[in-house]
């Protein structure tokens, strides 16, 4: 029901199984989340391509590992379709004392919680990623 939560679950499950990459259905929001994950070093990269069997557009996300351990230890959806969570710039949560990042959807685009505090802009808290 929630495509973003499905993408995050696929990333979490694949990283626990040490898979090299995953395929998720493409959307602009998912692509922007992947951009932030790449900037923060949680994934190696991503590409947008056509699925061979269905012909639909998909994102191929290449996961990152360091000495066999995944870069993403935990990823959790915060704002859900049934309950949206918004935060002002001064009230953006800091996950686990700085060992992770919050990803926000702001009027200036998708960014981490630290970037949003620096730019003094709030928004919807999409998810929490821990390394």
C-alpha positions as CSV (number, residue, x, y, z in Angstrom):
1,X,0.0,0.0,0.0
2,X,2.9,2.4,0.7
3,X,5.5,2.3,-2.1
4,X,8.1,4.1,-0.1
5,X,7.8,1.7,2.8
6,X,8.1,-1.2,0.3
7,X,11.3,0.3,-1.1
8,X,12.8,0.7,2.3
9,X,11.8,-2.8,3.3
10,X,13.4,-4.2,0.2
11,X,16.6,-2.3,1.0
12,X,16.6,-3.6,4.6
13,X,16.0,-7.2,3.6
14,X,18.5,-7.2,0.8
15,X,21.2,-5.7,3.0
16,X,20.6,-8.3,5.7
17,X,21.0,-11.0,3.0
18,X,24.1,-9.2,1.5
19,X,22.6,-8.9,-1.9
20,X,24.5,-6.8,-4.4
21,X,21.5,-4.9,-5.8
22,X,17.7,-4.7,-5.9
23,X,15.0,-3.6,-8.3
24,X,12.2,-1.4,-7.2
25,X,9.4,0.2,-9.3
26,X,10.4,3.7,-10.4
27,X,8.9,6.9,-9.1
28,X,10.3,10.4,-8.7
29,X,10.1,10.3,-4.9
30,X,12.0,7.0,-4.7
31,X,14.6,8.4,-7.0
32,X,15.1,11.5,-4.8
33,X,15.4,9.2,-1.7
34,X,18.0,7.2,-3.6
35,X,19.9,10.4,-4.4
36,X,20.1,11.3,-0.7
37,X,21.1,7.8,0.2
38,X,23.9,7.9,-2.4
39,X,25.1,11.4,-1.1
40,X,25.4,10.1,2.4
41,X,27.2,6.9,1.3
42,X,24.6,4.3,2.2
43,X,24.4,3.0,-1.3
44,X,26.9,2.6,-4.1
45,X,24.6,4.0,-6.7
46,X,21.4,3.6,-8.7
47,X,20.2,3.6,-12.3
48,X,16.8,4.0,-13.9
49,X,16.1,1.3,-16.5
50,X,13.4,-0.7,-18.3
51,X,12.5,-4.0,-16.7
52,X,13.2,-6.9,-19.2
53,X,10.0,-8.8,-18.6
54,X,7.4,-6.1,-17.8
55,X,8.8,-3.2,-19.8
56,X,8.1,-0.9,-16.9
57,X,10.6,1.6,-15.5
58,X,12.5,0.4,-12.4
59,X,15.3,1.7,-10.2
60,X,18.3,-0.6,-9.8
61,X,19.8,0.2,-6.4
62,X,23.3,-1.1,-5.7
63,X,23.9,-1.6,-2.0
64,X,27.1,-0.7,-0.2
65,X,29.1,-3.0,2.1
66,X,32.2,-2.4,4.1
67,X,34.2,-5.6,5.0
68,X,31.1,-7.7,4.4
69,X,28.8,-5.6,6.7
70,X,26.1,-3.5,5.2
71,X,26.3,0.3,5.3
72,X,22.6,0.4,6.2
73,X,22.0,-1.3,9.6
74,X,18.4,-0.1,10.0
75,X,16.0,1.9,7.9
76,X,12.6,2.9,9.2
77,X,9.6,4.8,7.7
78,X,8.5,7.7,9.9
79,X,5.7,9.6,8.0
80,X,3.1,7.2,6.8
81,X,0.1,7.7,4.5
82,X,-2.3,7.4,7.4
83,X,-0.2,9.7,9.7
84,X,2.0,12.3,8.2
85,X,4.8,13.6,10.4
86,X,6.1,17.2,9.9
87,X,8.8,19.0,11.7
88,X,10.1,22.5,11.9
89,X,13.8,23.1,11.3
90,X,14.4,23.4,15.1
91,X,12.4,20.3,15.9
92,X,14.0,17.8,13.4
93,X,15.0,14.7,15.4
94,X,18.6,13.5,15.6
95,X,18.7,9.7,15.2
96,X,20.8,7.8,17.7
97,X,23.1,10.6,18.6
98,X,24.3,11.3,15.1
99,X,24.9,7.7,14.0
100,X,22.2,8.1,11.3
101,X,20.2,10.5,9.2
102,X,16.7,11.6,8.8
103,X,15.5,12.1,5.2
104,X,13.0,14.9,4.8
105,X,10.9,16.2,2.0
106,X,11.1,20.0,2.1
107,X,10.0,22.8,-0.2
108,X,13.7,22.9,-1.3
109,X,13.7,19.2,-2.2
110,X,14.7,16.0,-0.4
111,X,17.5,16.4,2.1
112,X,18.9,15.1,5.3
113,X,17.9,16.4,8.7
114,X,21.2,18.1,9.2
115,X,21.0,19.9,5.8
116,X,17.4,21.0,6.6
117,X,18.6,22.4,10.0
118,X,21.5,24.2,8.3
119,X,19.1,25.7,5.7
120,X,16.5,26.5,8.4
121,X,13.7,24.7,6.6
122,X,11.3,22.1,7.9
123,X,9.2,19.5,6.1
124,X,7.8,16.0,6.1
125,X,10.0,13.4,7.9
126,X,10.2,10.5,5.4
127,X,12.5,8.0,7.1
128,X,15.3,7.3,9.5
129,X,18.5,5.5,8.3
130,X,21.1,4.2,10.7
131,X,24.6,3.1,9.8
